[in-house]
Amino acid sequence: MAQVGVVRPMRADARRNYERLVREATKAFAEKGASASLDDIAKRAGVGSGTLYRHFPTREALMEAVYLEQFEAIGERARTLRAEQPPGEALFTWLGELAEQLVRVRALKALLSAAVAEGSAPVVAQCGEVLKAEAAALLDAAQAAGEIRADLTHLELLRLNHAVVGAAELAGEGPKDVGRYQRLMLEGLRPRA
């Protein structure tokens, strides 16, 4: 009799299929956004649709698997910058890198919106907590150093950064434009003399 609640490790072939699906989904979501065809992802990974759905019963489950690791890397980057750069510079560098990544990986922008919203799915909420915690830590340090206006919250900061990405996308030139919009926004965040 099997024990209830015991999670067995994946067989080697199942693990390979899982990894191929995540790798191909990462590429597909980067190219086509959140609406990338799941059947196409399965074909690119060399598996059937049934295998995809056994591992990922919904599109959201697949997106979560793809982007959870990316959000952890975004959080780690914030911690590294905090340790290596002055507070304002660390914040601005992190926001710029985050914006560029959101422009490059279109589906990440949709997941970021969900991650910052209330009532998100548990994994999406976990991504949001990483992002919000690191944004708050960077912002608090920059505000304490007098490099950022004191009346800004970390959620406002993330929403403004998200808006910058939207403006760059509307301009139609992608990552190239995001830097200019970013600089304009960041100048407005500095305290008034």
C-alpha positions in Angstrom: 0.0 0.0 0.0 1.4 3.5 -1.0 1.8 6.0 1.7 -0.4 9.1 1.4 1.5 12.4 1.1 4.8 10.8 0.1 6.3 12.4 -3.0 8.4 10.0 -5.1 11.3 11.4 -7.1 10.9 11.6 -10.8 12.2 8.8 -13.0 15.2 9.9 -15.1 13.2 10.0 -18.4 10.4 12.0 -16.7 12.9 14.4 -15.3 14.5 14.9 -18.8 11.0 15.5 -20.3 10.3 18.0 -17.6 13.5 19.9 -18.1 13.1 19.9 -21.9 9.5 21.2 -21.5 10.7 24.0 -19.2 13.6 24.9 -21.6 11.4 25.0 -24.7 8.6 26.9 -22.8 11.2 29.5 -21.8 12.1 30.1 -25.4 8.5 30.0 -26.6 7.3 32.5 -24.0 10.2 34.8 -24.7 9.4 34.7 -28.4 5.6 34.8 -28.4 4.5 35.9 -24.9 2.1 34.2 -22.5 -0.1 33.0 -25.4 2.6 30.7 -26.9 1.1 27.4 -28.2 1.4 24.6 -25.6 1.2 22.0 -28.4 4.1 23.8 -30.1 6.0 23.7 -26.9 5.4 20.0 -26.5 6.6 19.4 -30.1 9.7 21.5 -29.7 10.5 19.5 -26.5 10.0 16.2 -28.5 7.1 15.0 -26.3 3.4 14.5 -26.8 0.8 16.9 -25.4 -0.2 14.3 -22.8 3.3 14.4 -21.3 3.2 18.2 -21.2 -0.2 18.1 -19.3 1.0 15.4 -16.9 3.8 17.7 -15.8 1.9 21.0 -16.2 -1.9 20.7 -16.0 -2.4 24.4 -16.9 -0.6 27.1 -18.8 -0.2 29.0 -15.5 1.6 25.9 -14.0 4.1 25.9 -16.9 4.6 29.6 -16.7 5.2 29.3 -13.0 7.9 26.7 -13.5 9.6 28.7 -16.1 9.7 32.0 -14.2 10.1 31.0 -10.6 13.8 30.5 -11.2 14.0 33.8 -13.0 12.4 35.7 -10.1 14.9 34.0 -7.7 17.7 35.2 -9.9 16.2 38.8 -9.9 16.2 38.7 -6.1 19.7 37.4 -5.9 20.9 40.1 -8.3 19.3 42.8 -6.0 21.2 41.3 -3.0 24.5 41.3 -4.9 24.0 44.9 -6.0 23.1 46.0 -2.5 26.4 44.5 -1.2 28.6 46.0 -4.0 27.2 49.4 -4.9 26.1 52.6 -3.2 22.4 52.4 -2.4 21.0 54.7 -5.1 23.2 53.2 -7.8 22.2 49.7 -6.7 18.5 50.6 -6.9 18.8 52.2 -10.3 21.0 49.4 -11.8 18.5 46.8 -10.6 15.5 48.7 -11.9 17.2 49.1 -15.3 18.1 45.4 -15.5 14.6 44.4 -14.4 13.0 46.6 -17.1 15.3 45.3 -19.8 14.5 41.7 -18.8 10.7 42.5 -18.9 11.0 43.9 -22.4 13.1 40.9 -23.6 10.8 38.3 -22.1 7.3 39.4 -22.9 5.5 36.8 -20.7 7.5 37.8 -17.7 5.7 41.2 -17.8 2.3 39.4 -17.5 3.5 37.3 -14.6 5.0 40.3 -12.9 1.6 42.0 -13.0 0.0 39.0 -11.4 2.8 38.6 -8.9 2.3 42.1 -7.5 -1.5 41.8 -7.4 -3.4 40.5 -4.4 -4.9 37.0 -4.5 -2.3 35.5 -6.8 -1.7 31.8 -7.1 0.8 30.5 -4.5 3.8 30.2 -6.8 3.0 33.5 -8.4 2.6 35.1 -5.0 6.0 33.6 -4.0 7.6 35.3 -7.1 5.9 38.6 -6.0 7.2 38.3 -2.5 10.7 37.9 -3.7 10.4 40.9 -6.0 8.6 43.1 -3.4 11.0 42.3 -0.6 14.1 43.1 -2.7 12.5 46.3 -4.1 11.7 47.4 -0.5 15.2 46.6 0.7 16.9 48.5 -2.1 14.5 51.5 -1.8 14.8 51.7 2.0 18.6 51.8 1.7 18.5 54.5 -1.0 16.0 56.6 1.0 18.1 56.3 4.1 21.1 57.5 2.1 19.0 60.5 0.9 19.3 59.4 -2.7 15.6 58.8 -3.4 12.6 60.8 -2.4 11.2 59.7 1.0 7.5 59.6 -0.1 7.9 56.7 -2.5 6.8 53.2 -1.6 8.3 50.0 -3.1 4.9 49.1 -4.7 4.8 52.5 -6.4 8.3 52.0 -7.6 7.5 48.6 -9.1 4.4 49.9 -10.8 6.3 52.9 -12.2 9.0 50.5 -13.5 6.3 48.4 -15.1 4.8 51.5 -16.7 8.3 52.3 -18.2 8.3 48.9 -19.8 4.9 49.5 -21.3 6.0 52.9 -22.7 9.1 51.3 -24.3 6.9 48.6 -25.9 4.5 51.2 -27.2 7.5 53.0 -28.8 8.2 49.8 -30.7 11.9 49.7 -30.3 12.1 47.4 -27.2 15.1 47.2 -25.0 16.8 50.2 -26.8 14.1 52.6 -25.7 13.7 51.3 -22.1 17.0 52.9 -21.1 15.8 56.4 -22.0 12.4 56.0 -20.3 14.2 54.6 -17.3 16.5 57.6 -17.0 13.5 60.0 -17.2 11.7 58.1 -14.5 14.7 57.8 -12.2 15.4 61.5 -12.4 11.9 62.1 -11.0 12.6 59.8 -8.1 15.5 61.8 -6.8 14.8 64.1 -3.8 14.3 67.8 -4.6 17.1 70.1 -3.8 
